[in-house]
Amino acid sequence: LEEVRQHLGRLPSINPATRTLILTGYPNVGKSSFMNIVTNASVDVQPYAFTTKSLFIGHLDYNYVRWQVIDTPGILDHPLEDRNTIEMTAITALAHLPAAVLFFVDISEMCGYPIPQQVALFHSIKPLFRNRPLLILLNKTDIRQMSELSQEEKSLLESMKDASEEGVHFFETSCA
């Protein structure tokens, strides 16, 4: 019983009644850096995959409204049964928490995953985004600008817009 109590004490306190943003995408695409910039959180950022091993909660106030921001561990694009416990934390948050989703794409590919792989992940988990506001953050534009992308890469990114029945918006950011 003591072990369960300690485990529960380590879990973040998520308020289901508060407006929520969930940050998701491949490892090292800039989710934690974004979290540290826009919230009061201090999430560890390292140049290797799976630095974020659990959910982290931060808060921000915008137009007199408090938002909770949930930083999730990175997800790799492989079948559900092959995902590890860390990745399943992110999948579970996406599946069960009422929230707007911010999907991060590292257009510089410095995360170690090419754009086609990042877009494939988006398409494989897009059922989890159904009936939720969705923003796609095209990140690390200070390293590689949108104008430097090939036509094929631009088409792949546009396919993410086509994948949603609701309006999907792209935002260019730089949180490296």
N, C-alpha and C positions, 0 to 999 in steps of 0.2 A: 504494500500500500504506500509506503514511503517513497518507493521508486516511481510510482505513478504520480504522486504529488509533485515530486521534483521535475518530472517530465512535463507535466501540465504547467508548472511555474515557468518553464523555459519557452512555452508557446507564446506568440504575440497576442496581444489583446486587440481583437478586431471587432469594431462596432458595426453590426449589420445595418443600423439605422443611419449611419453617416455616409455622405456621398463618398464614393470610392473610385480610385484609379488603380488598375493593375498593370504593372510593367512586365512585359514578357518578350521573349525572343531567344536567339542563340546565346551561348555564353560569350562574354566579352564584347557585346555590342554597344555598351554604354548605359545599361539600365541603372546600375548602382551609382555611376557618376551623375546621371540625371537626377536620381533620388537625392543625392547629397546637395545638389544645386538648388532644387525647388522646395526642399523640406528642411526640417530641423534635425533630420537623421544624420548619422555618421556611419555609413556602411563602408566596410573595408573594400578597397578597390585594388586589384592586383592584375598583372598582365598574364594571368593563366586562367584556364577554365575552372568553373565551379568554386570560385572564391565565395560566392553567396550560396550557402548550403541549406538555408531555410528562408521562411518569409520574414521580411523586415518591414516595419510599419513606420511611416513618417507622416507628418501633418503639414498642411499649408492652408493659408487663408487667402481667398480670392473673392473680391467683391462682398466682403463681410460674411462669407460662407466658409466653413471649415471643411476641408477635404482630408481623407486619409489616403495615403499613397502606399501601395503594397509592392515592394520589390521582390520579385520571384527569382528562384535559381534559373539558370539557363536551361533550355530544352534542346535536345538533339533530335534530328528527324529520323526516327526509326520506329518500328511498331511498338504499340503500347506495352506489350508484354516484355519487350526488351529494355524498357526505361527503368532507370534505377530509382531508389527511394527519393533522392534529391529532386530528380526531374518530376516524379509523381507528386511532390509537394506543389509544384507550379501547376501541373495539370488539374489537381484537386481544387486549387484556388480558382482557376479559370472556370471549372465546371460548376462550382457551388456558391461562389460569392457574387452577389449582385453588384456589378461594377462596370464602369467604362474601361475599355482595354486600349492600352498604348502598346502597339507591336513595334519593336525596334528592328531596323535593318541597318547594318554597318555597310554603307556604300563604299568605304575605303577597302573593305575586306581584310582589314588589319586584325580582325577578330580570329582569323584563321579559317573562315568559312566563306566561300564565294557566294555572290548574289544569287545564282540559281539554287543553291542549297538552302539559303535563307528563305527564298520565296517558296520553295517546296515545303519547308516546315510550316509556313503560313497556311498553305493550302491543306496540309494534313491536319492541322488543329483548328481550322476555321469553323467547324461545327460548334466549337466551344464559344465562338463570338456571336452566335445567332441571337438576335433580339437585344443586342447591346450596342451602345455607341462605340465606334472603333476609329482610332487614329493611328496612322502608320508614320512613325518617326524615322525619316531618312537621316541617319546620324553620321557624324564624323565628316561633315561637309567641308570642314577646314582642311582636311587631309586630301580629299578627292571631291571635286565639285560635280554637280549633276551634269554639267556640260561636258565632262570628261567621260561619261558613261557611253558604252557602245549602244547602237540602236537595239541590239538584242537584249541588253541589260535593261534599257528603258522599257521595252515591250514586256519583259518579265515583271517589272515593277507595276506597270499599268494593269497586268493581269490580276494583281491584288485588288485593284479597284473593281474590276469586272466580277470578282468572286463574291461580292456582297450585294445583296438586294437593296440595302440602304446606302445612303451616301457615305463614302469613305474618303477621308481627307488625308493628304500627305503634308507633313511638316518637315522642313529641312532644319536640322539642328546640329550642334557641335558640342557634344559631351564626351570627349575622349578621355 
